[in-house]
């Protein structure tokens, strides 16, 4: 029965990962149609990285798909490493969970036959290390991936700011100084 509940939980979380977005707060701006001014020297990959935002749905997807955030930041080597490590931990979970001599109940391992009492500590160590490996790869993917994404975005912004001339900033300001802009003011003096 517990295996069926875990399977249903996995299917439910997988279905939740297909949701468009999960927001705790209301968004007043539609960021899909905000068209920024793009420098001609910017590549499409830089533009994709600049337009990435990590949301709650990405946190859920990172729990389901190992290395998800690193795939988003184009760090394929780290992403595939995390994918392999998490698959190893899932294989260890499966080997212990589907072992006929071991019964898993409430995250405790119980041997069905008492002849292998000396092996239970080995199985418990494998089970705990698989859990720690799965949790740590998720946390590493989320924390380091979000740091890496923001760091890449800052580097791109910095490089583009260096390429811009001061004349680009001043041209709009000088245009506003030459043009008369109507305004209305009210002054009260006592």
C-alpha positions as a printed NumPy array, in Angstrom:
array([[  0.   ,   0.   ,   0.   ],
       [  2.855,   2.346,   0.845],
       [  4.411,   1.76 ,  -2.582],
       [  1.148,   2.743,  -4.268],
       [  0.92 ,   5.929,  -2.189],
       [  4.5  ,   6.855,  -3.1  ],
       [  3.765,   6.191,  -6.769],
       [  0.648,   8.39 ,  -6.628],
       [  2.637,  11.117,  -4.864],
       [  5.301,  10.962,  -7.582],
       [  2.676,  11.146, -10.349],
       [  0.994,  14.108,  -8.617],
       [  4.298,  15.985,  -8.261],
       [  5.145,  15.212, -11.879],
       [  1.786,  16.605, -12.973],
       [  2.356,  19.699, -10.821],
       [  5.617,  20.238, -12.662],
       [  3.643,  20.745, -15.87 ],
       [  1.843,  23.75 , -14.409],
       [  2.515,  27.062, -16.072],
       [  3.639,  28.844, -12.919],
       [  3.01 ,  28.902,  -9.207],
       [  2.944,  32.352,  -7.673],
       [  2.332,  33.179,  -4.048],
       [  1.883,  36.851,  -4.855],
       [ -0.086,  38.584,  -7.589],
       [  1.905,  39.799, -10.57 ],
       [  0.918,  43.213, -11.857],
       [  3.226,  43.06 , -14.857],
       [  3.303,  40.652, -17.751],
       [  6.983,  39.948, -18.29 ],
       [  6.399,  37.904, -21.427],
       [  5.693,  40.974, -23.568],
       [  8.196,  43.432, -22.117],
       [ 10.433,  44.234, -25.102],
       [ 13.691,  45.779, -23.91 ],
       [ 16.201,  47.755, -25.914],
       [ 18.736,  45.225, -27.161],
       [ 22.326,  46.075, -27.99 ],
       [ 23.441,  44.868, -31.415],
       [ 26.475,  43.091, -29.96 ],
       [ 24.34 ,  40.893, -27.666],
       [ 24.064,  37.249, -28.692],
       [ 20.859,  35.259, -28.457],
       [ 22.305,  33.103, -25.645],
       [ 23.086,  36.242, -23.628],
       [ 19.557,  37.507, -24.216],
       [ 18.109,  34.172, -23.064],
       [ 20.167,  34.262, -19.866],
       [ 19.18 ,  37.866, -19.188],
       [ 15.492,  37.075, -19.601],
       [ 15.538,  34.063, -17.232],
       [ 13.837,  34.403, -13.865],
       [ 13.755,  31.632, -11.285],
       [ 10.226,  31.102, -10.016],
       [  8.484,  28.678,  -7.669],
       [  7.71 ,  26.309, -10.547],
       [ 11.452,  26.079, -11.229],
       [ 11.999,  24.978,  -7.631],
       [  9.494,  22.152,  -8.107],
       [ 10.987,  21.231, -11.484],
       [ 14.462,  21.117,  -9.913],
       [ 13.138,  18.603,  -7.39 ],
       [ 11.791,  16.395, -10.176],
       [ 14.431,  16.899, -12.89 ],
       [ 17.995,  16.683, -11.557],
       [ 20.189,  19.572, -12.712],
       [ 17.239,  21.622, -14.001],
       [ 18.56 ,  25.029, -12.919],
       [ 22.033,  24.319, -14.285],
       [ 20.498,  23.289, -17.606],
       [ 18.73 ,  26.677, -17.62 ],
       [ 22.016,  28.503, -17.032],
       [ 23.803,  26.554, -19.823],
       [ 26.169,  24.75 , -17.448],
       [ 25.742,  21.345, -19.035],
       [ 28.732,  19.625, -17.388],
       [ 27.515,  20.357, -13.856],
       [ 23.921,  19.584, -14.838],
       [ 24.795,  16.15 , -16.207],
       [ 26.94 ,  15.454, -13.132],
       [ 23.996,  16.26 , -10.875],
       [ 21.755,  14.112, -13.045],
       [ 24.125,  11.159, -12.708],
       [ 24.54 ,  11.573,  -8.951],
       [ 20.801,  11.782,  -8.359],
       [ 20.204,   8.733, -10.559],
       [ 22.761,   6.812,  -8.461],
       [ 20.881,   7.793,  -5.297],
       [ 17.565,   6.739,  -6.878],
       [ 19.123,   3.409,  -7.854],
       [ 20.258,   2.865,  -4.249],
       [ 16.754,   3.716,  -2.995],
       [ 15.233,   1.28 ,  -5.476],
       [ 17.687,  -1.499,  -4.646],
       [ 16.855,  -1.269,  -0.957],
       [ 13.143,  -0.598,  -1.401],
       [ 12.537,  -3.523,  -3.747],
       [ 14.774,  -5.947,  -1.846],
       [ 12.656,  -8.84 ,  -0.621],
       [ 14.627,  -9.26 ,   2.619],
       [ 14.199,  -5.625,   3.681],
       [ 10.977,  -3.947,   4.666],
       [ 10.819,  -0.132,   4.683],
       [  8.285,   1.368,   7.045],
       [  8.28 ,   4.976,   8.238],
       [ 11.802,   5.435,   6.818],
       [ 13.086,   2.6  ,   9.027],
       [ 14.659,  -0.523,   7.612],
       [ 13.509,  -3.838,   9.062],
       [ 14.836,  -7.215,   7.98 ],
       [ 12.171,  -9.787,   7.214],
       [ 14.448, -12.66 ,   8.25 ],
       [ 16.692, -12.299,  11.277],
       [ 19.632, -14.16 ,   9.736],
       [ 21.241, -10.999,   8.283],
       [ 21.285,  -8.761,  11.359],
       [ 24.894,  -7.777,  10.712],
       [ 23.977,  -6.471,   7.232],
       [ 21.226,  -4.149,   8.464],
       [ 23.739,  -1.464,   9.43 ],
       [ 25.225,  -1.598,   5.944],
       [ 21.762,  -1.211,   4.405],
       [ 20.937,   1.661,   6.758],
       [ 24.167,   3.432,   5.792],
       [ 23.397,   2.994,   2.085],
       [ 19.819,   4.22 ,   2.602],
       [ 20.952,   7.295,   4.588],
       [ 23.725,   8.142,   2.137],
       [ 21.298,   7.844,  -0.807],
       [ 18.902,  10.225,   0.947],
       [ 21.694,  12.7  ,   1.736],
       [ 22.973,  12.484,  -1.851],
       [ 19.513,  13.158,  -3.337],
       [ 18.838,  16.077,  -0.982],
       [ 22.272,  17.615,  -1.422],
       [ 22.141,  17.452,  -5.231],
       [ 18.761,  19.212,  -5.133],
       [ 20.024,  21.924,  -2.781],
       [ 23.25 ,  22.351,  -4.747],
       [ 21.305,  22.634,  -7.993],
       [ 18.918,  25.226,  -6.592],
       [ 21.323,  27.366,  -4.521],
       [ 24.392,  27.312,  -6.762],
       [ 22.271,  27.417,  -9.921],
       [ 20.433,  30.553,  -8.796],
       [ 23.746,  32.158,  -7.791],
       [ 25.293,  31.208, -11.127],
       [ 22.321,  32.589, -13.068],
       [ 22.396,  35.927, -11.257],
       [ 26.196,  36.092, -11.618],
       [ 25.989,  35.453, -15.374],
       [ 23.27 ,  38.084, -15.709],
       [ 25.414,  40.633, -13.87 ],
       [ 28.437,  39.861, -16.069],
       [ 26.387,  40.345, -19.23 ],
       [ 24.933,  43.616, -17.941],
       [ 28.412,  44.827, -17.001],
       [ 29.876,  43.957, -20.41 ],
       [ 27.009,  45.689, -22.201],
       [ 27.31 ,  48.769, -19.995],
       [ 31.002,  49.033, -20.907],
       [ 30.15 ,  48.914, -24.615],
       [ 27.616,  51.721, -24.388],
       [ 28.903,  55.234, -24.948],
       [ 28.065,  58.12 , -22.694],
       [ 26.514,  59.739, -25.763],
       [ 23.769,  57.101, -25.746],
       [ 22.805,  58.134, -22.257],
       [ 23.043,  61.863, -22.981],
       [ 21.225,  61.821, -26.321],
       [ 17.849,  61.092, -24.738],
       [ 18.453,  63.647, -22.003],
       [ 19.482,  66.368, -24.492],
       [ 16.425,  65.583, -26.586],
       [ 14.232,  66.175, -23.551],
       [ 16.041,  69.461, -22.769],
       [ 15.442,  70.824, -26.281],
       [ 11.797,  69.882, -26.425],
       [  9.252,  71.858, -24.426],
       [  7.287,  69.576, -22.225],
       [  4.022,  71.058, -20.955],
       [  3.598,  70.918, -17.209],
       [  1.212,  72.277, -14.639],
       [  2.179,  73.371, -11.174],
       [  0.325,  74.812,  -8.229],
       [  2.075,  76.757,  -5.503],
       [  0.59 ,  77.75 ,  -2.183],
       [  2.314,  80.355,  -0.029],
       [  1.309,  81.409,   3.411]])
